Amino acid sequence: MNPTRPSEPPLRFAETINLLQLLLDLHDHAVARTPESGRVAVLVELALSAAVVSWWTRWQPSVIHTALRAGADLADIAKTTGLDAGDVVRRWRRWADVQMRLDISGRPSVDPAEVQAIERRLVSGVLRPPERLARLSLESTVQVGL
């Protein structure tokens, strides 16, 4: 159950780390705000909205990766996210590249073999015709070795 009053606004963006609490806070502030609430209430809502967008932008590619690992195809992911297939591939690829470079106790955050298997699936025809441009983009990325 949500508290009757919104929690205190974050002092700095970096202090806002719990996405679910952030969403609840945004909801609570938006519902509690009235035209008479004033400038600070609107700015709090704006800050919370910006934090949600920032978190989601960083979180979405990892969920795309999870969906790909679970066997979802690119067309379904694109439809579900509202992105075009090329954007899905670019976001996932950028995230995967960073995760493979992370060194956690001598191992990458994501198994490069798993990423390569997903890339092969994407390139080998899992893509449906509307995603041809995304496939061509992915193929050229793989060939260049980026």
PyRosetta script that sets phi, psi and omega in degrees:
from pyrosetta import init, pose_from_sequence

init()
pose = pose_from_sequence("MNPTRPSEPPLRFAETINLLQLLLDLHDHAVARTPESGRVAVLVELALSAAVVSWWTRWQPSVIHTALRAGADLADIAKTTGLDAGDVVRRWRRWADVQMRLDISGRPSVDPAEVQAIERRLVSGVLRPPERLARLSLESTVQVGL")
pose.set_psi(1, 137.5)
pose.set_omega(1, 179.1)
pose.set_phi(2, -75.1)
pose.set_psi(2, 145.1)
pose.set_omega(2, 175.7)
pose.set_phi(3, -64.6)
pose.set_psi(3, 157.7)
pose.set_omega(3, -179.1)
pose.set_phi(4, -68.6)
pose.set_psi(4, -28.5)
pose.set_omega(4, 177.3)
pose.set_phi(5, -115.7)
pose.set_psi(5, 142.1)
pose.set_omega(5, 177.0)
pose.set_phi(6, -60.3)
pose.set_psi(6, 149.8)
pose.set_omega(6, 175.9)
pose.set_phi(7, -66.3)
pose.set_psi(7, 166.4)
pose.set_omega(7, -180.0)
pose.set_phi(8, -61.7)
pose.set_psi(8, 143.2)
pose.set_omega(8, 178.1)
pose.set_phi(9, -66.5)
pose.set_psi(9, 150.7)
pose.set_omega(9, 179.1)
pose.set_phi(10, -65.1)
pose.set_psi(10, 145.5)
pose.set_omega(10, 178.5)
pose.set_phi(11, -76.2)
pose.set_psi(11, -36.2)
pose.set_omega(11, 178.2)
pose.set_phi(12, -139.1)
pose.set_psi(12, 154.1)
pose.set_omega(12, 179.5)
pose.set_phi(13, -57.5)
pose.set_psi(13, -39.0)
pose.set_omega(13, -176.6)
pose.set_phi(14, -62.4)
pose.set_psi(14, -21.5)
pose.set_omega(14, -180.0)
pose.set_phi(15, -78.4)
pose.set_psi(15, -11.9)
pose.set_omega(15, -177.1)
pose.set_phi(16, -93.2)
pose.set_psi(16, 93.6)
pose.set_omega(16, -173.7)
pose.set_phi(17, -118.1)
pose.set_psi(17, -15.9)
pose.set_omega(17, -179.2)
pose.set_phi(18, -95.1)
pose.set_psi(18, 106.6)
pose.set_omega(18, -174.3)
pose.set_phi(19, -60.7)
pose.set_psi(19, -43.4)
pose.set_omega(19, -178.8)
pose.set_phi(20, -65.2)
pose.set_psi(20, -40.7)
pose.set_omega(20, 176.9)
pose.set_phi(21, -65.8)
pose.set_psi(21, -38.0)
pose.set_omega(21, 178.1)
pose.set_phi(22, -59.8)
pose.set_psi(22, -44.8)
pose.set_omega(22, 178.3)
pose.set_phi(23, -63.7)
pose.set_psi(23, -41.3)
pose.set_omega(23, 177.4)
pose.set_phi(24, -63.6)
pose.set_psi(24, -43.3)
pose.set_omega(24, 178.7)
pose.set_phi(25, -61.9)
pose.set_psi(25, -43.0)
pose.set_omega(25, 178.4)
pose.set_phi(26, -61.0)
pose.set_psi(26, -46.2)
pose.set_omega(26, 178.0)
pose.set_phi(27, -58.3)
pose.set_psi(27, -49.3)
pose.set_omega(27, -177.7)
pose.set_phi(28, -61.1)
pose.set_psi(28, -43.0)
pose.set_omega(28, 179.5)
pose.set_phi(29, -67.1)
pose.set_psi(29, -40.5)
pose.set_omega(29, -179.5)
pose.set_phi(30, -66.1)
pose.set_psi(30, -40.2)
pose.set_omega(30, -179.8)
pose.set_phi(31, -71.0)
pose.set_psi(31, -38.0)
pose.set_omega(31, -176.1)
pose.set_phi(32, -78.7)
pose.set_psi(32, -21.8)
pose.set_omega(32, -176.2)
pose.set_phi(33, -72.7)
pose.set_psi(33, 136.3)
pose.set_omega(33, 175.5)
pose.set_phi(34, -122.8)
pose.set_psi(34, 168.1)
pose.set_omega(34, 177.0)
pose.set_phi(35, -57.4)
pose.set_psi(35, -24.3)
pose.set_omega(35, 179.9)
pose.set_phi(36, -87.9)
pose.set_psi(36, -4.3)
pose.set_omega(36, -175.7)
pose.set_phi(37, -63.1)
pose.set_psi(37, -32.1)
pose.set_omega(37, 175.2)
pose.set_phi(38, 97.2)
pose.set_psi(38, 179.3)
pose.set_omega(38, -173.9)
pose.set_phi(39, -60.6)
pose.set_psi(39, -45.4)
pose.set_omega(39, -176.2)
pose.set_phi(40, -62.3)
pose.set_psi(40, -42.2)
pose.set_omega(40, -179.7)
pose.set_phi(41, -63.2)
pose.set_psi(41, -39.8)
pose.set_omega(41, 178.9)
pose.set_phi(42, -68.1)
pose.set_psi(42, -40.3)
pose.set_omega(42, 179.0)
pose.set_phi(43, -66.9)
pose.set_psi(43, -36.0)
pose.set_omega(43, 176.2)
pose.set_phi(44, -62.7)
pose.set_psi(44, -46.0)
pose.set_omega(44, 178.6)
pose.set_phi(45, -61.6)
pose.set_psi(45, -41.0)
pose.set_omega(45, 178.5)
pose.set_phi(46, -63.6)
pose.set_psi(46, -43.9)
pose.set_omega(46, 179.2)
pose.set_phi(47, -63.3)
pose.set_psi(47, -43.0)
pose.set_omega(47, 178.6)
pose.set_phi(48, -65.1)
pose.set_psi(48, -39.8)
pose.set_omega(48, 177.4)
pose.set_phi(49, -62.1)
pose.set_psi(49, -44.0)
pose.set_omega(49, 179.3)
pose.set_phi(50, -62.7)
pose.set_psi(50, -39.0)
pose.set_omega(50, 179.6)
pose.set_phi(51, -66.7)
pose.set_psi(51, -40.8)
pose.set_omega(51, 178.0)
pose.set_phi(52, -61.7)
pose.set_psi(52, -45.9)
pose.set_omega(52, 179.9)
pose.set_phi(53, -62.2)
pose.set_psi(53, -42.8)
pose.set_omega(53, 179.6)
pose.set_phi(54, -61.9)
pose.set_psi(54, -47.5)
pose.set_omega(54, 178.8)
pose.set_phi(55, -62.5)
pose.set_psi(55, -45.5)
pose.set_omega(55, -177.3)
pose.set_phi(56, -62.5)
pose.set_psi(56, -40.0)
pose.set_omega(56, 179.9)
pose.set_phi(57, -59.6)
pose.set_psi(57, -36.0)
pose.set_omega(57, 178.8)
pose.set_phi(58, -82.1)
pose.set_psi(58, -27.4)
pose.set_omega(58, -175.3)
pose.set_phi(59, -84.8)
pose.set_psi(59, -36.7)
pose.set_omega(59, -173.8)
pose.set_phi(60, -54.1)
pose.set_psi(60, -46.3)
pose.set_omega(60, -179.6)
pose.set_phi(61, -60.7)
pose.set_psi(61, -33.4)
pose.set_omega(61, 178.2)
pose.set_phi(62, -69.5)
pose.set_psi(62, -32.4)
pose.set_omega(62, 176.3)
pose.set_phi(63, -73.4)
pose.set_psi(63, -35.1)
pose.set_omega(63, 173.5)
pose.set_phi(64, -59.7)
pose.set_psi(64, -43.9)
pose.set_omega(64, 178.1)
pose.set_phi(65, -59.9)
pose.set_psi(65, -44.4)
pose.set_omega(65, 178.8)
pose.set_phi(66, -61.0)
pose.set_psi(66, -41.2)
pose.set_omega(66, 178.5)
pose.set_phi(67, -64.5)
pose.set_psi(67, -42.3)
pose.set_omega(67, 177.9)
pose.set_phi(68, -63.3)
pose.set_psi(68, -41.1)
pose.set_omega(68, 177.7)
pose.set_phi(69, -62.8)
pose.set_psi(69, -33.0)
pose.set_omega(69, -178.8)
pose.set_phi(70, -80.7)
pose.set_psi(70, -1.4)
pose.set_omega(70, 176.3)
pose.set_phi(71, 98.0)
pose.set_psi(71, 4.0)
pose.set_omega(71, 177.3)
pose.set_phi(72, -64.9)
pose.set_psi(72, 145.3)
pose.set_omega(72, 178.2)
pose.set_phi(73, -95.3)
pose.set_psi(73, 165.9)
pose.set_omega(73, -174.1)
pose.set_phi(74, -60.7)
pose.set_psi(74, -40.5)
pose.set_omega(74, -179.7)
pose.set_phi(75, -61.5)
pose.set_psi(75, -41.4)
pose.set_omega(75, 179.1)
pose.set_phi(76, -66.5)
pose.set_psi(76, -41.3)
pose.set_omega(76, 179.2)
pose.set_phi(77, -65.0)
pose.set_psi(77, -44.0)
pose.set_omega(77, 179.4)
pose.set_phi(78, -61.1)
pose.set_psi(78, -44.9)
pose.set_omega(78, -180.0)
pose.set_phi(79, -63.8)
pose.set_psi(79, -42.3)
pose.set_omega(79, -178.1)
pose.set_phi(80, -66.3)
pose.set_psi(80, -39.2)
pose.set_omega(80, -177.3)
pose.set_phi(81, -87.0)
pose.set_psi(81, -17.5)
pose.set_omega(81, -175.9)
pose.set_phi(82, 80.6)
pose.set_psi(82, 9.2)
pose.set_omega(82, 177.9)
pose.set_phi(83, -95.8)
pose.set_psi(83, 158.4)
pose.set_omega(83, 170.7)
pose.set_phi(84, -80.8)
pose.set_psi(84, 161.3)
pose.set_omega(84, -173.9)
pose.set_phi(85, -58.4)
pose.set_psi(85, -37.8)
pose.set_omega(85, 178.9)
pose.set_phi(86, -61.4)
pose.set_psi(86, -40.6)
pose.set_omega(86, 177.9)
pose.set_phi(87, -66.4)
pose.set_psi(87, -39.2)
pose.set_omega(87, 178.0)
pose.set_phi(88, -59.5)
pose.set_psi(88, -48.4)
pose.set_omega(88, -178.4)
pose.set_phi(89, -63.2)
pose.set_psi(89, -45.4)
pose.set_omega(89, -178.9)
pose.set_phi(90, -62.3)
pose.set_psi(90, -44.7)
pose.set_omega(90, 179.9)
pose.set_phi(91, -64.0)
pose.set_psi(91, -45.4)
pose.set_omega(91, -180.0)
pose.set_phi(92, -64.2)
pose.set_psi(92, -45.0)
pose.set_omega(92, -177.2)
pose.set_phi(93, -61.9)
pose.set_psi(93, -44.8)
pose.set_omega(93, 179.4)
pose.set_phi(94, -61.4)
pose.set_psi(94, -43.7)
pose.set_omega(94, 179.2)
pose.set_phi(95, -64.3)
pose.set_psi(95, -46.9)
pose.set_omega(95, -178.0)
pose.set_phi(96, -62.3)
pose.set_psi(96, -39.7)
pose.set_omega(96, 178.7)
pose.set_phi(97, -59.6)
pose.set_psi(97, -44.3)
pose.set_omega(97, 179.6)
pose.set_phi(98, -66.3)
pose.set_psi(98, -44.5)
pose.set_omega(98, -178.3)
pose.set_phi(99, -62.5)
pose.set_psi(99, -35.9)
pose.set_omega(99, 179.9)
pose.set_phi(100, -72.5)
pose.set_psi(100, -23.2)
pose.set_omega(100, 178.3)
pose.set_phi(101, -86.5)
pose.set_psi(101, -17.8)
pose.set_omega(101, 178.4)
pose.set_phi(102, -66.7)
pose.set_psi(102, 137.6)
pose.set_omega(102, 178.9)
pose.set_phi(103, -111.9)
pose.set_psi(103, 110.5)
pose.set_omega(103, 178.5)
pose.set_phi(104, -117.6)
pose.set_psi(104, 105.0)
pose.set_omega(104, -177.9)
pose.set_phi(105, 54.3)
pose.set_psi(105, 42.2)
pose.set_omega(105, 176.8)
pose.set_phi(106, 82.5)
pose.set_psi(106, 5.1)
pose.set_omega(106, 179.8)
pose.set_phi(107, -128.3)
pose.set_psi(107, 148.8)
pose.set_omega(107, 176.1)
pose.set_phi(108, -70.4)
pose.set_psi(108, 156.7)
pose.set_omega(108, 179.8)
pose.set_phi(109, -63.7)
pose.set_psi(109, -33.1)
pose.set_omega(109, 178.4)
pose.set_phi(110, -125.9)
pose.set_psi(110, 138.5)
pose.set_omega(110, -179.7)
pose.set_phi(111, -66.1)
pose.set_psi(111, 117.7)
pose.set_omega(111, 179.3)
pose.set_phi(112, -56.3)
pose.set_psi(112, -34.0)
pose.set_omega(112, 178.6)
pose.set_phi(113, -64.1)
pose.set_psi(113, -37.6)
pose.set_omega(113, 177.9)
pose.set_phi(114, -66.4)
pose.set_psi(114, -42.3)
pose.set_omega(114, 177.7)
pose.set_phi(115, -62.5)
pose.set_psi(115, -43.2)
pose.set_omega(115, 179.3)
pose.set_phi(116, -64.3)
pose.set_psi(116, -37.2)
pose.set_omega(116, 178.3)
pose.set_phi(117, -64.5)
pose.set_psi(117, -40.8)
pose.set_omega(117, 177.3)
pose.set_phi(118, -65.0)
pose.set_psi(118, -43.3)
pose.set_omega(118, 178.4)
pose.set_phi(119, -59.3)
pose.set_psi(119, -43.9)
pose.set_omega(119, 178.9)
pose.set_phi(120, -61.1)
pose.set_psi(120, -41.8)
pose.set_omega(120, 178.3)
pose.set_phi(121, -61.5)
pose.set_psi(121, -43.3)
pose.set_omega(121, -179.2)
pose.set_phi(122, -65.5)
pose.set_psi(122, -42.7)
pose.set_omega(122, -176.6)
pose.set_phi(123, -75.5)
pose.set_psi(123, -31.5)
pose.set_omega(123, -171.0)
pose.set_phi(124, -82.5)
pose.set_psi(124, 8.9)
pose.set_omega(124, 173.5)
pose.set_phi(125, 118.0)
pose.set_psi(125, 4.7)
pose.set_omega(125, 173.8)
pose.set_phi(126, -64.6)
pose.set_psi(126, -24.9)
pose.set_omega(126, -178.6)
pose.set_phi(127, -71.3)
pose.set_psi(127, 142.1)
pose.set_omega(127, 175.5)
pose.set_phi(128, -91.2)
pose.set_psi(128, 163.3)
pose.set_omega(128, -174.6)
pose.set_phi(129, -48.4)
pose.set_psi(129, -42.5)
pose.set_omega(129, -179.3)
pose.set_phi(130, -61.4)
pose.set_psi(130, -18.4)
pose.set_omega(130, -178.2)
pose.set_phi(131, -94.8)
pose.set_psi(131, 13.6)
pose.set_omega(131, -177.8)
pose.set_phi(132, -55.6)
pose.set_psi(132, -42.1)
pose.set_omega(132, -179.8)
pose.set_phi(133, -63.2)
pose.set_psi(133, -40.2)
pose.set_omega(133, 178.3)
pose.set_phi(134, -63.5)
pose.set_psi(134, -39.9)
pose.set_omega(134, 179.5)
pose.set_phi(135, -63.8)
pose.set_psi(135, -44.6)
pose.set_omega(135, 179.5)
pose.set_phi(136, -61.2)
pose.set_psi(136, -40.2)
pose.set_omega(136, 177.9)
pose.set_phi(137, -63.5)
pose.set_psi(137, -44.0)
pose.set_omega(137, 179.7)
pose.set_phi(138, -65.6)
pose.set_psi(138, -42.6)
pose.set_omega(138, 179.3)
pose.set_phi(139, -60.4)
pose.set_psi(139, -43.4)
pose.set_omega(139, -178.5)
pose.set_phi(140, -68.3)
pose.set_psi(140, -34.0)
pose.set_omega(140, 177.1)
pose.set_phi(141, -64.9)
pose.set_psi(141, -43.6)
pose.set_omega(141, -179.6)
pose.set_phi(142, -65.9)
pose.set_psi(142, -42.7)
pose.set_omega(142, -178.1)
pose.set_phi(143, -65.2)
pose.set_psi(143, -38.9)
pose.set_omega(143, -179.1)
pose.set_phi(144, -75.5)
pose.set_psi(144, -21.3)
pose.set_omega(144, 178.0)
pose.set_phi(145, 86.1)
pose.set_psi(145, 26.4)
pose.set_omega(145, 179.4)
pose.set_phi(146, -85.8)
pose.dump_pdb("model.pdb")
